[in-house]
Amino acid sequence: MTTDPELATFAGGCFWCTEAAFEEVPGVQSVTAGYAGGDVPDPSYEEVSTGETGHAECVQIEYDPDTVSYVDLLGVFFRVHDPTQLNRQGPDVGTQYRSAIFAHDMTQRETAAEFIEILLAEDAYDEEIVTEIEDLDTFYPAEPYHQDYYEENPEDRYCTLYVEPKVKKVQAAFSEE
């Protein structure tokens, strides 16, 4: 008997970057770009982009826990973005680009907190980790043109400069295993 898929939701800057990176992880069944953490129901990209809705661009990952663990996904998350940058990633600035883990339950919340504690104990980063752990209230899928953006637009300048290096980093990590 196989285990039912589980969900994980992470915000690590532009959702185009994180979506493409997580799609490279064995055991990930789907990745949906979207918005979470705000107080405006069913926000649009234009609304979220103002930074005034409280939402973060994020991805929701459906994964097979028999193939990849939540801890493994946390490892990818912390590998493909800089958790020490407050409200920004690369050229993207604003609270909508914050580093956040949206926990689906208490187990995810505790696992994420323990993971961050390990990173701190190992001095994994030179600066303070600013990643927030929030309970997921509602996830809103982004507009269709944001889904699979890198796959559909690999020659887009933003993709070649920012998305592609993250994809290659994940590919290299999983080819080493």
KAGIKA-V864393 format. One record per residue. N is the residue number from 1. RES is the residue in three letters. BURIAL is b if it has 24 or more other C-alpha atoms within 12 Angstrom, else e. Layout:
n: {N & N}
res: {RES & RES}
burial: {BURIAL & BURIAL}
This chain:
n: {1 & 2 & 3 & 4 & 5 & 6 & 7 & 8 & 9 & 10 & 11 & 12 & 13 & 14 & 15 & 16 & 17 & 18 & 19 & 20 & 21 & 22 & 23 & 24 & 25 & 26 & 27 & 28 & 29 & 30 & 31 & 32 & 33 & 34 & 35 & 36 & 37 & 38 & 39 & 40 & 41 & 42 & 43 & 44 & 45 & 46 & 47 & 48 & 49 & 50 & 51 & 52 & 53 & 54 & 55 & 56 & 57 & 58 & 59 & 60 & 61 & 62 & 63 & 64 & 65 & 66 & 67 & 68 & 69 & 70 & 71 & 72 & 73 & 74 & 75 & 76 & 77 & 78 & 79 & 80 & 81 & 82 & 83 & 84 & 85 & 86 & 87 & 88 & 89 & 90 & 91 & 92 & 93 & 94 & 95 & 96 & 97 & 98 & 99 & 100 & 101 & 102 & 103 & 104 & 105 & 106 & 107 & 108 & 109 & 110 & 111 & 112 & 113 & 114 & 115 & 116 & 117 & 118 & 119 & 120 & 121 & 122 & 123 & 124 & 125 & 126 & 127 & 128 & 129 & 130 & 131 & 132 & 133 & 134 & 135 & 136 & 137 & 138 & 139 & 140 & 141 & 142 & 143 & 144 & 145 & 146 & 147 & 148 & 149 & 150 & 151 & 152 & 153 & 154 & 155 & 156 & 157 & 158 & 159 & 160 & 161 & 162 & 163 & 164 & 165 & 166 & 167 & 168 & 169 & 170 & 171 & 172 & 173 & 174 & 175 & 176 & 177}
res: {MET & THR & THR & ASP & PRO & GLU & LEU & ALA & THR & PHE & ALA & GLY & GLY & CYS & PHE & TRP & CYS & THR & GLU & ALA & ALA & PHE & GLU & GLU & VAL & PRO & GLY & VAL & GLN & SER & VAL & THR & ALA & GLY & TYR & ALA & GLY & GLY & ASP & VAL & PRO & ASP & PRO & SER & TYR & GLU & GLU & VAL & SER & THR & GLY & GLU & THR & GLY & HIS & ALA & GLU & CYS & VAL & GLN & ILE & GLU & TYR & ASP & PRO & ASP & THR & VAL & SER & TYR & VAL & ASP & LEU & LEU & GLY & VAL & PHE & PHE & ARG & VAL & HIS & ASP & PRO & THR & GLN & LEU & ASN & ARG & GLN & GLY & PRO & ASP & VAL & GLY & THR & GLN & TYR & ARG & SER & ALA & ILE & PHE & ALA & HIS & ASP & MET & THR & GLN & ARG & GLU & THR & ALA & ALA & GLU & PHE & ILE & GLU & ILE & LEU & LEU & ALA & GLU & ASP & ALA & TYR & ASP & GLU & GLU & ILE & VAL & THR & GLU & ILE & GLU & ASP & LEU & ASP & THR & PHE & TYR & PRO & ALA & GLU & PRO & TYR & HIS & GLN & ASP & TYR & TYR & GLU & GLU & ASN & PRO & GLU & ASP & ARG & TYR & CYS & THR & LEU & TYR & VAL & GLU & PRO & LYS & VAL & LYS & LYS & VAL & GLN & ALA & ALA & PHE & SER & GLU & GLU}
burial: {e & e & e & e & e & b & b & b & b & b & b & b & b & b & b & b & b & b & b & b & b & b & b & b & b & b & b & b & b & b & b & b & b & b & b & b & b & b & e & e & e & e & b & b & b & e & e & b & b & e & b & e & b & b & b & b & b & b & b & b & b & b & b & b & e & e & e & b & b & b & b & b & b & b & b & b & b & b & b & b & b & b & b & b & b & b & b & b & b & b & e & b & e & b & b & b & b & b & b & b & b & b & b & b & e & e & e & b & b & e & b & b & b & e & b & b & e & e & b & e & e & e & e & e & e & e & e & e & b & e & b & b & b & b & b & b & e & b & b & b & b & b & e & e & e & b & b & b & b & b & e & e & e & e & e & e & e & e & b & e & e & b & b & b & e & b & b & b & b & b & e & e & e & e & e & e & e}
